[in-house]
Amino acid sequence: MAVERVFLLLVVLASIPLAAKGQTCPDGYSYNAGLCYRWTETLSFALDAIDDCASDGATLALPRSQGEHDYLTSLVSETILIGVTDIFNEGTWEYSDGTPIGAFNKFLPDADYPNTAQIDCVVMSKDHAYMWKPSSCSQQQYGYVCQKDADTGIPPLVCPDGYSYNAGLCYRWTETLSSPLDAIDDCASDGSTLALPRSQGEHDYLAGLVSETILIGVTDIFQEGTWEYSDGTPIGAFNKFLPHAADADYPNTAQIDCVVMSKDHAYMWKPSSCSQQQYGYVCQQDADMTQFPQLECPAGYTGVSGTKCYRVVTTVDSAVTALAECQNEGADAVLPTSDLEHYYLKSLGLGTHWIGITDAEPHATEGNWVYITTGLPPLGAFNRWGSTANTDALDCVTMDSTEAFQWAPTNCLDNHACVCQKDPPDQCPPLVAPENGAVSGSSLPGAVATFSCDVGYNMHGASTTTCQADLTWSNTNYPTCIIAQCPPLSTVPHGSLSPVSHPYVYQDEVLFSCDTGYNIAGVSSITCQADGLWSDLMPTCNIVQCPLVTVQLPVILSSGGSPYSYQDEVTFTCADGYAMDGAASATCQASGTWSDEVPTCNAVQCPALTAPANGAVSGTNFYGDVATFTCDPGYNLVGGSTRTCQADTTWSGSSPTCTAVQCPALTAPANGAVSGTNSYEDVATFTCDPGYNLVGGSTRTCQADTTWSGSSPTCTAVQCPALTAPANGAVSGTNFYGDVATFTCDPGYGLVGGSTRTCQADTTWSGSSPTCTDIDACLANPCHAQATCRDNPAPALDAACQCNTGYTGDGQADGTGCSDIDACLANPCHAQATCRDNPAPALDAACQCNTGYTGDGQADGTGCSVTSECIPNPCQYGGTCSELSPSGYTCRCRSGYIGDNCQIGCNIKYHKFPVDQFGIHNGKCYWFSRKSDRRKYKSAQTFCSSNHGGRLVIIKDKNKQSFLESKIKMFQIGSISKWIGLNDRGREKNFKWSDDSAFDASVYHNWRNIPTGRHKNRDCTAISKARDSKWVLLNCNKIGQAFICELGTPFI
């Protein structure tokens, strides 16, 4: 029942007309259903036709519906080229703007006949009732139709300086490498964010805008492991993460919180560190809509100049009730037909909502979307499709807030809000308020609009204008608002004002200041008011004054008089018998205070004296007083014992010092020492040499009477205990400190351990006592290396030697020794074999047939017979060996190798290149990139030159072209184009080779047609993916091309 309601509603709505109000086409173009068409009968090749259309912003015609196809059929009278191709993906037809072909197409029934790389274009064939027929892009010329959107008269959305526009958004690419935090701060400084690619279109635009890896606004810093956009919104169905990069088990750490569009991964999204790497970045903000004045809309509706009038409806539960709600109030379901309308709807802040598009019968066929209110005409070139996935159940369309408000096929019974749309009532064009002013009033016929200026601005011109019956304004000389000015200001004596520039305008503030030593009288600032008058009178600057100075004896004021002004000075003196304490003068300062206080005059007094070290001083310090110096016990006074306070406050003479008394020097004991000085109370310390003990006191002290306390000690030597001789040995020597005891063994015995021990200072012997053991004569290695030694017991001093198995001789190192028994002496091998004795203890020999022979080599076995000259294989690096008759061999080398034995190879010298992709022609190496290594033209050039100074290949003769074609076939890269070193970048039609030599077509070329006309944006040459390997021109920035490097000789 619900489906029937949808069907019936669509039938009713089909009768409502849709006007193309205000849409126009350029001269030479005809209008149909929002699109403009220009038919060119002149026959041209496809590339020339594309260039001609592009020259005025058009494309080859893109018939997306039966209506558009029928219009093209009515417009022309011959076969024409259209914008359908499989040049981007061989065998997959699509529109030339990259959009897929939907349910509608007009291919001939047998259009799936075998296709080749030369059949990349499509024509509407007059001979086949204008059905679509695949055709060659270069071997046939046709007429064509150019197509572009009709001009709606709506001004475009605009972006700030430095930003580029795409689909309602503004982008600014910064190539300078920055940390993520610095990039975010830079974007935020002009109200932007890091780019937030929410759809394939936005992603592709970013990839086309930049040429390096960039940061984007995707992060998991808020919730580790959960990626989201940096504005907090979740990532929807669209994302471009590398395979598994967004999986929960993908290796990730707290440091991997940012995401880049990686140039090395075809601009896929790759998690990256936010702190350990710097990148370029793109800032993004919404396009500016404030330039569009508000429309005069029916009650409850809103819109801006260039849109319709809209009302948001949230009380609906399906597309059916949404359409009925709009129809009941004489409105349509919203029909966005331009960027402005689409992004104004987005700015309303509504979530996912219905728009008036369907592919339901009877007005359309499945997948052929039309405006739901009419069914005709079909959709024009403008669309904001996201996913175009469709089924029979998805017959209505929403603007999906979860996918950047792209259009999405939706079940008509789903629950979403909607927007109703009405044409705005007839009205005069919106008025623009003057700068620093405003305009008010209606734009409907007969209404009066009034202009006004902001406070502080004066109007110049008429203040009103009336909307006339013909929808024009009665007064189009709109007023301006000029800022109010105040009169100039004079200078301030002993002061200044800032700023000093004129004219002064509304709200300008002037600050006043006085010179040092002057005070301001009046206000410190005045402001220019809206009425052109200053807010107050100018101030004056008066000199600073200081208070009166008064003194009392014995202080005398010697100069000055009242009143005292800035920088005046007064001086002070003292009466006789008094000394001044304080400054002798004071100056009146800018602060109105004196620089110093009035001084005091005090009776004369000498400074206090300091007692000498180890002494004392006594007495007072007024004039005539005598100070007396004394020393502590054990110290003698050096200098005068008194000093007298004089009239000039100084003391007579100089202060004495106290020096300590000295004791006589002490003598060190024999085998000992004494340390310390000999002044009063100094302590002398006695010590003995190692091995000696102190007998007596260890210290003596210098006394006040110059004698030492106590008496000096002596040093006596220490003694160690007697040592015991080892078994089968003896010990000799005495046992006092430093004595050495010597150990010896009886004949036939050897000493194990040290032969001596020394008596030490601590009465112990050094080390430990040795032992005497039977001497092992085998330790002297008397036997040959291949003999066994057996010691003869003591007292004997020799050993017995016996040769090991497989050896013969007396076994003595200094005798005949031991020699290996040579089994080859018995001639066990065949005549064409080599005998090699097996080392002892083996008693046999090994036989090996000589080169060119095979067998066990044994004289009594199979012997040796002749073998193949290719075994072992003499051909290196995988070369194939073939025998020659009657003898000899020849090597067939793999591609990239030469020499009799294939011993010379390109990959040996040019080892930086991947192996197995080399070829050699006329003594030079050539490297062919794999299918997996595709590059833009400049990147390919750099790759060749950075590896041993190579370059993109130069082709000046047929032999080299044939060589290259054979290798292309061998390496299986014929299905993609291959860059060669020929281009005219920056010098249109002036082609040069990669060694900077000029291209001469008379010498050799392999073009299908030598390029002589314009070929905008196609400046670089490649060997075509077509089977004929012709040269073609491609866009130098086209991604996905193979390339061929020309190198030097393979000889190192």
DATA-V686508 format. One record per backbone hydrogen bond with DSSP energy under -0.5 kcal/mol. NH is the residue of the N-H (numbers start at 1). CO is the residue of the C=O. E is the energy in kcal/mol with one decimal. If there is no record, write none. Layout:
NH;CO;E, NH;CO;E
This chain:
5;1;-2.0, 6;2;-1.9, 7;3;-2.5, 8;4;-3.0, 9;5;-2.5, 10;6;-2.4, 11;7;-1.9, 12;8;-2.2, 13;9;-2.5, 14;10;-1.1, 15;12;-1.2, 16;13;-1.7, 16;373;-0.8, 21;19;-1.1, 23;20;-1.6, 24;151;-2.3, 29;26;-2.0, 30;37;-2.7, 32;35;-2.7, 35;32;-1.7, 36;148;-3.2, 37;30;-2.5, 38;146;-2.2, 40;144;-3.2, 41;39;-0.5, 44;142;-2.3, 46;137;-1.4, 49;45;-2.2, 50;46;-2.6, 51;47;-2.3, 52;48;-2.2, 53;49;-2.3, 54;50;-2.5, 55;51;-1.5, 56;53;-1.4, 57;54;-1.9, 58;53;-2.6, 59;147;-2.4, 61;145;-2.3, 64;62;-0.7, 69;65;-2.5, 70;66;-2.9, 71;67;-2.2, 72;68;-2.2, 73;69;-2.2, 74;70;-2.0, 75;71;-1.4, 76;72;-1.6, 80;124;-1.4, 81;143;-2.3, 82;122;-2.1, 83;61;-3.4, 84;82;-1.9, 85;94;-2.7, 86;120;-1.1, 87;120;-0.5, 92;89;-3.0, 93;91;-0.7, 94;85;-2.2, 95;99;-2.3, 96;83;-2.4, 98;95;-2.2, 101;93;-0.6, 102;100;-0.5, 108;132;-2.4, 111;108;-2.2, 113;110;-1.4, 119;116;-1.4, 120;118;-1.1, 121;135;-2.5, 122;82;-0.6, 122;84;-0.6, 123;133;-2.4, 124;80;-2.8, 125;123;-0.9, 125;131;-2.6, 128;125;-1.3, 129;126;-1.1, 130;125;-2.8, 131;125;-0.6, 131;128;-1.6, 132;106;-4.0, 133;123;-2.7, 135;121;-3.2, 137;118;-0.9, 142;44;-2.5, 143;79;-1.0, 144;40;-2.1, 145;81;-0.8, 146;38;-2.8, 147;59;-3.1, 148;36;-1.9, 150;34;-2.3, 151;24;-3.1, 152;150;-0.6, 158;288;-0.9, 163;160;-2.1, 164;171;-2.9, 166;169;-2.6, 169;166;-1.8, 170;285;-3.1, 171;164;-2.6, 172;283;-2.1, 174;281;-3.1, 175;173;-0.5, 178;279;-2.4, 180;274;-0.7, 183;179;-2.5, 184;180;-2.7, 185;181;-2.3, 186;182;-2.3, 187;183;-2.4, 188;184;-2.7, 189;185;-1.5, 190;187;-1.4, 191;188;-1.8, 192;187;-2.7, 193;284;-2.2, 195;282;-2.4, 198;196;-0.7, 203;199;-2.6, 204;200;-3.0, 205;201;-2.3, 206;202;-2.1, 207;203;-2.5, 208;204;-2.0, 209;205;-1.4, 210;206;-1.6, 214;261;-1.5, 215;280;-2.2, 216;259;-2.1, 217;195;-3.3, 218;216;-1.9, 219;228;-2.7, 220;257;-1.0, 221;257;-0.5, 226;223;-2.8, 227;225;-0.7, 228;219;-2.2, 229;233;-2.4, 230;217;-2.4, 232;229;-2.2, 235;227;-0.6, 236;234;-0.5, 242;269;-2.5, 245;242;-2.7, 247;244;-1.2, 250;247;-1.6, 256;253;-1.4, 257;255;-1.2, 258;272;-2.3, 259;216;-0.6, 259;218;-0.5, 260;270;-2.3, 261;214;-2.8, 262;260;-0.9, 262;268;-2.5, 263;261;-0.5, 265;262;-1.4, 266;263;-1.1, 267;262;-2.7, 268;262;-0.6, 268;265;-1.6, 269;240;-3.9, 270;260;-2.7, 272;258;-2.9, 274;255;-1.2, 279;178;-2.3, 280;213;-1.0, 281;174;-2.0, 282;215;-0.8, 283;172;-2.8, 284;193;-3.1, 285;170;-1.8, 287;168;-2.3, 288;158;-2.4, 292;289;-1.5, 293;291;-0.7, 295;303;-2.9, 297;295;-0.9, 301;298;-2.5, 302;310;-2.1, 305;293;-2.9, 307;304;-2.5, 309;422;-3.1, 310;302;-2.9, 311;420;-1.9, 313;418;-3.1, 316;314;-0.9, 319;412;-2.6, 320;412;-0.7, 322;318;-2.1, 323;319;-2.5, 324;320;-2.1, 325;321;-2.5, 326;322;-1.9, 327;323;-2.6, 328;324;-2.4, 329;325;-0.6, 329;326;-1.0, 330;327;-2.0, 331;326;-2.6, 332;421;-3.1, 334;419;-1.9, 342;338;-2.7, 343;339;-2.9, 344;340;-2.0, 345;341;-2.1, 346;342;-1.7, 347;343;-1.5, 348;344;-0.7, 348;345;-1.1, 349;346;-1.3, 350;345;-0.5, 353;399;-1.4, 354;417;-2.3, 355;397;-2.3, 356;334;-3.1, 357;355;-2.0, 358;370;-2.6, 359;395;-1.1, 363;360;-0.7, 364;360;-0.8, 368;365;-3.1, 369;367;-0.9, 370;358;-2.8, 371;377;-0.8, 372;356;-2.2, 374;371;-1.1, 375;371;-2.6, 379;369;-1.1, 386;387;-0.5, 386;407;-2.5, 394;391;-1.4, 395;393;-0.9, 396;410;-2.2, 397;355;-0.6, 397;357;-0.6, 398;408;-2.1, 399;353;-2.7, 400;398;-0.8, 400;406;-2.8, 401;399;-0.7, 403;400;-1.5, 404;401;-0.7, 405;400;-2.1, 406;400;-0.7, 406;403;-1.4, 407;384;-3.5, 408;398;-2.4, 409;387;-0.7, 410;396;-3.6, 414;411;-2.1, 416;414;-0.8, 417;352;-0.9, 418;313;-2.9, 419;354;-0.6, 420;311;-2.8, 421;332;-3.1, 422;309;-2.6, 425;296;-0.6, 428;443;-2.9, 429;471;-0.5, 433;431;-0.5, 437;434;-1.6, 438;452;-2.7, 440;450;-2.4, 446;467;-3.7, 447;444;-2.2, 449;447;-0.5, 449;465;-3.1, 450;440;-2.6, 451;463;-3.6, 452;438;-2.5, 454;436;-2.6, 457;454;-1.8, 458;482;-3.6, 460;480;-2.7, 465;449;-1.9, 467;447;-2.7, 468;466;-0.6, 468;472;-3.0, 471;468;-2.1, 474;466;-2.4, 476;474;-0.5, 478;476;-1.6, 479;462;-0.6, 480;460;-1.9, 482;458;-3.0, 482;480;-0.6, 484;456;-2.9, 486;504;-2.6, 487;532;-0.6, 493;491;-0.5, 495;492;-1.9, 496;513;-2.8, 498;511;-2.1, 504;486;-0.7, 506;484;-2.2, 507;528;-2.7, 508;505;-2.7, 510;526;-2.8, 511;498;-3.2, 512;524;-3.1, 513;496;-2.3, 515;494;-3.1, 518;515;-1.7, 519;542;-3.3, 521;540;-3.1, 522;520;-0.6, 526;510;-1.9, 528;508;-2.8, 529;533;-2.5, 532;529;-1.9, 535;527;-1.6, 540;521;-2.0, 542;519;-2.6, 544;517;-2.8, 546;564;-2.4, 547;592;-0.5, 555;552;-2.2, 556;573;-2.8, 558;556;-0.6, 558;571;-2.3, 559;571;-0.6, 564;546;-0.8, 566;544;-2.0, 567;588;-2.8, 568;565;-2.5, 570;586;-2.4, 572;584;-3.2, 573;556;-2.0, 575;554;-1.4, 578;575;-1.5, 579;602;-3.7, 581;600;-3.5, 586;570;-2.4, 588;568;-3.0, 589;593;-2.7, 592;589;-2.1, 595;587;-2.0, 600;581;-2.1, 602;579;-2.7, 604;577;-0.8, 606;621;-2.5, 607;649;-0.7, 615;612;-1.6, 616;630;-2.5, 618;628;-2.2, 623;604;-0.6, 624;645;-3.0, 625;622;-2.7, 627;643;-3.2, 628;618;-2.4, 629;641;-3.4, 630;616;-2.3, 632;614;-2.8, 635;632;-1.6, 636;659;-2.9, 638;657;-3.2, 639;637;-0.6, 643;627;-1.7, 645;625;-2.6, 646;650;-3.0, 649;646;-1.5, 652;644;-2.4, 657;638;-2.1, 659;636;-2.3, 661;634;-2.1, 663;678;-2.9, 664;706;-0.7, 672;669;-1.4, 673;687;-3.0, 675;685;-2.4, 680;661;-1.7, 681;702;-2.3, 682;679;-2.6, 684;700;-3.3, 685;675;-2.6, 686;698;-3.3, 687;673;-2.7, 689;671;-3.0, 692;689;-1.6, 693;716;-3.3, 695;714;-3.3, 696;694;-0.6, 700;684;-1.8, 702;682;-2.6, 703;707;-2.8, 706;703;-1.8, 709;701;-1.9, 714;695;-2.2, 716;693;-2.2, 718;691;-2.3, 720;735;-3.1, 721;763;-0.6, 729;726;-1.4, 730;744;-2.3, 732;742;-2.0, 737;718;-1.8, 738;759;-2.3, 739;736;-2.9, 741;757;-2.9, 742;732;-2.5, 743;755;-3.2, 744;730;-2.3, 746;728;-2.9, 749;746;-1.6, 750;773;-3.9, 752;771;-3.3, 753;751;-0.6, 757;741;-1.8, 759;739;-2.6, 760;764;-2.8, 763;760;-1.9, 766;758;-2.3, 771;752;-2.0, 773;750;-2.5, 775;748;-1.8, 777;775;-0.8, 779;776;-1.9, 780;777;-1.2, 781;778;-2.0, 784;811;-3.2, 787;784;-1.9, 788;802;-3.4, 790;800;-2.3, 792;798;-1.9, 796;793;-1.4, 800;790;-3.2, 802;788;-1.9, 804;786;-3.0, 807;804;-1.8, 808;819;-1.6, 811;817;-2.0, 813;782;-3.2, 814;782;-0.5, 815;812;-1.1, 817;812;-0.6, 819;808;-2.2, 821;806;-2.1, 822;820;-0.7, 823;821;-0.7, 825;822;-1.1, 826;823;-1.3, 827;824;-2.2, 830;857;-3.2, 833;830;-1.5, 834;848;-3.1, 836;846;-2.7, 838;844;-1.7, 842;839;-1.7, 846;836;-3.3, 848;834;-2.0, 850;832;-2.6, 853;850;-1.9, 854;865;-3.3, 857;863;-2.5, 859;828;-2.9, 860;828;-0.5, 861;858;-1.3, 863;858;-0.6, 865;854;-3.3, 867;852;-3.0, 871;868;-1.2, 876;901;-3.1, 879;876;-1.4, 880;892;-2.5, 882;890;-2.6, 884;888;-2.8, 890;882;-2.7, 892;880;-2.8, 893;891;-0.7, 897;894;-1.8, 898;904;-3.2, 902;899;-1.6, 904;898;-2.3, 905;903;-0.5, 906;896;-3.0, 908;905;-0.8, 909;905;-1.1, 910;906;-3.2, 911;909;-0.9, 913;910;-1.6, 919;926;-2.2, 921;924;-2.2, 924;921;-1.6, 925;1048;-2.7, 926;919;-2.7, 927;1045;-2.3, 928;917;-2.7, 929;1043;-2.4, 933;930;-0.9, 934;932;-0.8, 935;1041;-2.6, 937;1036;-2.3, 940;936;-2.2, 941;937;-2.4, 942;938;-2.4, 943;939;-2.2, 944;940;-2.2, 945;941;-2.4, 946;942;-2.1, 947;944;-1.1, 948;946;-0.6, 949;945;-0.9, 950;944;-1.5, 950;947;-0.8, 951;1046;-1.5, 953;1044;-2.1, 956;954;-0.6, 961;957;-1.7, 962;958;-2.8, 963;959;-2.5, 964;960;-2.8, 965;961;-2.4, 966;962;-2.2, 967;963;-1.9, 968;964;-2.8, 969;965;-2.0, 970;966;-2.2, 971;967;-3.2, 972;969;-0.8, 973;968;-2.0, 976;973;-1.1, 978;1023;-1.9, 979;1042;-3.0, 980;1021;-2.2, 981;953;-2.6, 982;980;-1.9, 983;992;-1.8, 984;1019;-2.0, 987;984;-2.0, 990;987;-2.8, 991;989;-0.8, 992;983;-2.2, 993;997;-3.4, 994;981;-1.3, 996;993;-2.1, 999;991;-1.9, 1001;999;-0.5, 1003;1000;-1.4, 1004;1000;-1.4, 1008;1031;-0.9, 1018;1015;-2.4, 1020;1034;-1.9, 1021;982;-2.1, 1022;1032;-2.3, 1023;978;-3.0, 1024;1022;-0.6, 1024;1030;-3.6, 1029;1026;-1.6, 1031;1006;-2.2, 1032;1022;-2.7, 1034;1020;-2.9, 1038;1035;-2.2, 1041;935;-0.8, 1042;977;-2.4, 1044;979;-1.3, 1045;927;-2.6, 1046;951;-3.9, 1047;925;-2.8, 1047;1045;-0.5
